[in-house]
Amino acid sequence: MEGIFLVCMNEMNDIELDEGSPSEGKGPNVLWICSDQQRWDTIAALGNSYIRTPNIDRLVNEGVTFLNAFCQSPICTPSRSSFLTGRYPSAVHGCGNGNDRWAEAAPLVTKLLADEGYTCGLVGKLHLAGCHGRLEPRPEDDGYSIFHWSHSHKDIWPEGHAYADWVEEQGGDLGRMYQDKGYMEPELHQTKFCADKAIEFIEENRSQPWLMSVNIFDPHLPFDPPKAYLDRYAADDMPDPLFRESDLDAQAALDGIDFQYPARRPDEFQAKDKIAAYYAMIEQIDDHVGRMLDALEQTGQRENTLVIFTSDHGEMLGDHGLIAKGCRFYEGLVRVPLIFSWPGRFEGGQRKEALVELTDIAPTLLELAGMPKSERMAGRSLLPLLESDLDSHRDSVRCEYYRALSLIAPGRDNWEGSFATMHRTSRYKLVVYHGHEQGELFDLQEDQGEFENRWNDPDFASLRFELLKQMLDQSAFAVDTGTKTTCVF
């Protein structure tokens, strides 16, 4: 009887497998601007009549805007770990804001591009690991040859904080100046620092393709714009948050599931004052977006530079009685701006309704650089939508929150380290709070404000079952299955 001859060969590690040969030709320069905690509905050209964003409007008018773009976690580190790798947070072990270190379960897209000849730089946040009380430990090889780290505007790092050093070089003292006024003046603001360093990079890199990550801290809490900007927004003129009295009962039913602040009536925490400050911070960001675009024009690089504008996640801003972020998946928190502007390649003024994820950014950049997509990337290249009238991409989008916050917030002493998953189609949104009886199901066609939870509605029982099955399938497809094995009999 013949024996069976079985040969099993472990494939190379993921980086070696996916790099391929160097790309032919020259990909575009990439100016990747990522604000922090900016909602999708904060751009004048897209319908917000209360805010002034002429430079982001210019990107909208010159580029392709994705109106239904979703982050993969409603909190910083998991979202950033996801869009920098093209994978879900759970697949790269980047689920928490206070991670001891970056698990390095996947290469960053900047590493892959640097290996192909890109010069990659960063200014502002990285936040792939916790940096409370310490400098953030960088990944062993993140691809960034230029690195101006500034996690926030705070003066809590005695050394290694590039923004504090920049303020000092200009004769200022970050800690004293912020403490004296409760904000930084525009000329020494962290947003200006990020733009200044990006402009230096743009002016110095013209001979080979480059990528510059501009990771601004604003409009993150604590809503503290310079007075010169805040004076442009009167609280009484601001829109009301999405709120009904029934929201208090709805949030009480979710008590014990992580969120930074408990639900209250918006007037109890001066929501409209916070909206005014939030919009003022975004207008300041917009001014510096204009400066960076001007630098591209002045150096003759605009036609060969892809500008991406996005944010890591949103902000509740009073909707449903909530402020800040945490384990919820309402549109204001998980839906973000996403604009691709490249006048030399993409037709401007396009607005796409297709469902897209931030995971889709990394494979798009790889394809534009002539590189193969990693087989393990959950993201899908957006290039077919960017280059045509196509307006269909995904049947659903996914968002995760797996024990993401590490610190107890004021007023919350009953956190358990929650786990939850969102599954959103073009019409329905299902949220499962794992280990809890209560979940959420919204018909977004009939209930755009997400006020009517159909989780326990018998008329929606069969739909809930079908969406749960879809979510379970997606969870299986999102798993990192490890190193592949090829077996030959």
N, C-alpha and C positions, 0 to 999 in steps of 0.2 A: 504494500500500500504506500502510495506516495505521501510524503509528509507535506505539510503546508509551510511554505517559506514566507515569513512575514518580516518586512522591513519597515521600521518606523523612523522617520527623520524629522527631528525638531527643526522647524524653520528658524531663520535668523530672528533677532529681536525686531521689534516694530519699527524702529528708526531705520535699521538696515534694510528691512523688507520694503519699506515704502518710499525710500528716497529715490530710487531709480537712477538713471544717468542724468548728468547735468542738462538742464533745459536748453533748447536752442532758441536763439533770439533774445530779446530783452523785454522783460515784463515791465509794467508801469511802475512808477513811483507810487507809494501809498501813504497818504496822510490820514491816519485813523484817529479820529477825535471821539473820545468816549467821555461824556459827562457822567456824573454819579447821582443816581436816584432821580432821573428826569422822566416824567410821564410822557406818553405818546401824544397827548393833546395840548402841547405847550408851544406850538409853532403857529405864527400868525397866518402864513400862507396855507395852512391846512385847516383853518377855520376858527382859531382862537382870536377873537377880536379884542381881547383885553391886554394882550402882550405885544411887545415890539421885538421882532426878530428879523430884521431886513437881510442879514447875511446868511442865516440859515434858510430864509425864504429864497435867496439866490441859489442855494444848493438845490432846493426843491425845484425851482424853475429851470435849472440847468441839468438836472439829474433825474434819477429814478427813485421814487419814494415808495416804500413798502408800508401800506397803511395798516396792515395786520401782522406786525412783527412782534414776536414774543421771546422774552428771556427764558432761560431754563431753570432759574431759581429766583425767587423774589428777594434775594439778599446777596451781598457783594461777592464774597469769595467763591461760592458755588457757581454763580453766573460767570464770573471771569474765568474760572477754571474750565468752564464749558466752552465759551466762545473762543478762547485761545487754543483749544485743542480740537474743536469740532465734535466733541463728545458730551454725553450727559454727565453732570457732576458725580453721580453715583458710579459711573464707569471709570472715572479717573481719581476716585477717592478724595474728591475736593468738595465735601458736603458742608463743612462748617466754617464760620467766620474766624474762629480761633484756632485753626489748625496749627499744630506744632511746626510743621514744615510742609512744603509741597511734596506730595507723594511721588511725583515724577512717574506716574503710571502711563503717561503719553507725552510725546514731544510737543512743545508749543509750536504753533505755526510760524512764529518768528525764528525758531531754531531751524525749521525746515527751509525757510526762505534764505536764512543766512548761509546755510550749506550750499545754496545754489548761487551765491554771489551777491545777495542783497546786503546792504549796510543797514542794520536795524538799530533804532534808537528809541528810548522811552523817556518821557518826562511826566512826573506825577505819580499816581498810584500804580502798583502792581497787584498787591493784595491776593496773592495765592497762598499766603500763610498769615497767621496772626502777627500783629505788630504792636500789641498793647504792652507798653513798658519795655520794649526792645525794638531794635531795627528789624525790619522784615528780612528773614533769611531768603536769599535768592535761590532759585533752582540752579543746579550745578551747571547747566548749559541752557540758558534761555534764549540765546541768539542775539541778545542786545550788546552791541559793542559800545554804545553810548547810553548812559544810565543816570538820569537825574531824579533820584527818588524823593518823593514827597507824598506821604500817605494822606496828609491833611494840612490844615493851616495851623495846627497846634504846635507849641514849642515844648515838646515833652521828650525829645531825643537830644541828648547832650552833644552828640556828634553824628555825622553821617546823614543829616537831614539837609538835602541840597537847597530846599526853599529857605530854611533859616539862614544858611550860609549866604545865599543870594541877597536876602534882606540886609544882613550884616555888611556885605560888600558895598551896599549903597548907603551905609551910615545909619541903618535902623536896628532896632532890637525887637524881634518878633514877639517875644513874650510880653514885654512892657507895653508895646504899642497896641497889641490886641487887648490887653487887660485894661488899658486906659480908656478905650472907647467901646469895646465890645465888638469891634469889627476892624478890618484893615482898610486903609484908604486905597483907592483904585491903583495908584502908581506902585504900590508894594503888595498887591494882592496875589494870592496863590494862583489865581486864574491868569493874571498877567505873567507871572513867572513861567507858567507852563507854555504860554504863547511865545514868550521871549526865547526860551530855550528851543522851541520847535523852529522858530524863524532862524535862529543861529544854525541849526542843523540843516534846514533847507538851503541856506546860503552857502554852506560849506560842502554840500554833497551834490555834485552835478555830473560826475563822470560815470557813475554806475547806478543801477536801480537801488532805491532805498525804501525803507518803511519807517515811519515815525509814529509811535503810539503817544498820543497826547491825552493823558488820563487826568482830567480836571476833577478836583474834589467837589465842587459845587454842582448842583444845588442841594447837596446833602445837608441834613441837620448839622448845626443849629441855625437855621434860617437867619443869617447874619450878613446881609449885603452891605456894602458901603452906603453911607447916608445919601450920597449923591445919586445913587441908583434907587434906593428905597423911596426917596422923595418923589419919584416919578409915578408911584403907584399908591393910590389912596385905598385903604381897606374897604371903605364904604362902596367903592366902585367895582369891587371884585365880584366874580360870580359866586353863588352859593355852592357848597359841596353837594354831592348827591346824598341826600339824607331823608329818611322818614322815621317817625317815632318807632315804627316796628323794627328798625335796625337794632335798637337796644335789646329787644328780646332775642333777635336772631343772633347777636353776638354773645349774649348771655348763655345761649345754648352751646356755644363753642368755648365757654370758659375753661381754662386749663390748657388750651391749645395755644402755643407760643405766639405772643405779639408784644411789641415793645411797650405799648400803652393800652390801658383798658378803653373800651368804647364809652363815649360820652356824647352829649349833644354838642354839635360843633361850636356853638356860642360859648360853651363852658371852657374851651381851650383857645378861644379867639382865632377860629379857623380862617376867617377872612384876612386877619392881619398876617397870618402865616402864608396865605396864598399871595398876598402883595409882596412879601419878602422873597418868596420862592420865584415869582415872576421877575423880580428885580435881579436876582442872581442869574437867571437865565438870560436876561438882556445883557448883563455884563459878559457872560460867556459869548453871546452873539457878537459883541463888539470885537472880541479877540479872534473869533472865527474869521471876521472880516480882515483883520490884520494878517492872519496866516494865508488867506486867499490872495491878498495883495502881494505878499512875499513870493508866492508861486508865480504870479503874473510878472512881477518885476525881475525875477530870475529866469524868465522864459520857460518855466517848467509846467505851467498849468495844463497845457494840452496833453502832456504825457504823465499826468498825476491823477490817480484815482483818489478822490476824497470821500471818506466814509464818515458819516455822523450818526452816532447812536448813543445809548446809555446802557448801563449794566442791569438796571431794573427801574421801576417807577417809585411812586410815593402815594400813600393814601390821601393825604392832604384834606382830611375831614370827611371823605366819602364814607358812608355807613358808620359815622361816628368815630373813625379811626384816624390816627396820625402816625406817620413813620412807616415801619415795615415789619414783617414777620410772617408767620404761617397762615397766610390768606392768599387768594389768587384772583382778586377782583381786577378788572381791566386796568384801573389806575396804577396797580402795582406790578403787573406782569407784561403789560403791553408798552412797547418803547418806540422811540423814533428810530428809523433806519433809512438812511439816504445814501445812495451811491451816485456820485457825480464825477463824470469823466468826459468833458466836452469833446475830446479827441476820439472817443469811441462810442459812447452811449447817447442816444437821442434824449434831449432834455424834456422836462415837463411831464414825464410819465408818472402815473400814480397807479400802483398795482394793489388790487384787493386780495391777492393770493395769501394764504397762510404761510408764513415763513418763521424760521427760528434763528436765533443768534448763532446756533451751531453751523448755520449755512455760510457764515462769513469765511471761515478758514478754508473750506474746499473751493470756494469761489476765488480766493486769493491764489491758491495753488494752481487752479486751472488757468488763471490769467498769466501766471508765471511759466506756463507750459509744463507743470509738474503733475504727476499722478496723485490722485486722492488716496489717502490711507484707507485701506479696506475697513478699518475699525471705526472710521468717522461716521457718526450718526448724521452729520450735516450733509446737505446736498447742494451742489453748486447752483448759484443763482444766475449764472451766465446766460442760460437760455431765456430767462425773463428779462435780463438787462439788455439783450441784443435783439429782441423781437417784441411782437404784440402779445406774446403768450402771457396769460394771467392765471395760471393754475400751477401749483407746486406741491402742496401736501394736502392729504385728507384731514390731518389733525396735527396739533402741536402738543408738546409735553412740557410740563414744568414740575420740578421736584423741590421738596423741602424735607431733608432728612437730618434732623437734629442740628440745625444750622446755626442757631445762636448759642453763644457760650456764656453770656453774661446776663444776670437778672436785671431787668429794667425797673425803674421806679414804679411802685404800686403793684408789681407782679411777683408774688412769692409762691405761686403754685405751678410753676412750669415743670414739665416732665421730659423735655427734649422731644418735641413732637416729630412725627413722620406723616407726610401727606404728599399726594400726587394729583396733579391736574391733567385732565384730558379734554382738549377743546377742539371741536370741529367748527365749521363755518357757522353753524347755528346753535350748537349746544355746548355747554361747559359742565363737566362733571368733576367734582373735587371729592376725593376720599381722604378722610383723616384716619389714618390706619390705627386700629385699636379702639376706635370710637364708633358709637352707633350713628351719630349725626354726621351727615355729609351735606353736600350742596349740589344741586342740579338746576341750571338756569337755561331757559329758552331765550337766547339772545335776540332772536328775531322779534319776539313779542315783548321782551323785557330787557331793553338795552341797559338799564340802570342796575340790573342784578338785585332786584328787590324781592322777587317771588321765588322762593326756594321750593322746587318741586321734588325734593328728595323723597318725601313721604307721601306724595300725591299718587293714589292708585292709578290714575289715568296715565301716569308716566312710568309705571312699574316695568313694562316690557322694554321701553326705551332705556331706562336705567340699567337693566340687565345687559342690553346690547352694548351700551357704552362701557360698562364694567368689563365686558369681554374684550372690547377693543383696547382698553387700558391695560389689561393683563397681557394681551398679546404684545403691546408696545413695550411693556416692562421686560418681557422676555427678550425682545429684539434689542433692547438697550443694554443688556448685560455684556460686560467684558468677558468673553469666553476664554481669555488667556492665549498663550502661544499656540499657534495652530500646529497640528500634527498631520503629516501626509503618510498614509499607510499604503504600501504596495504589496499585494498578495502574489 
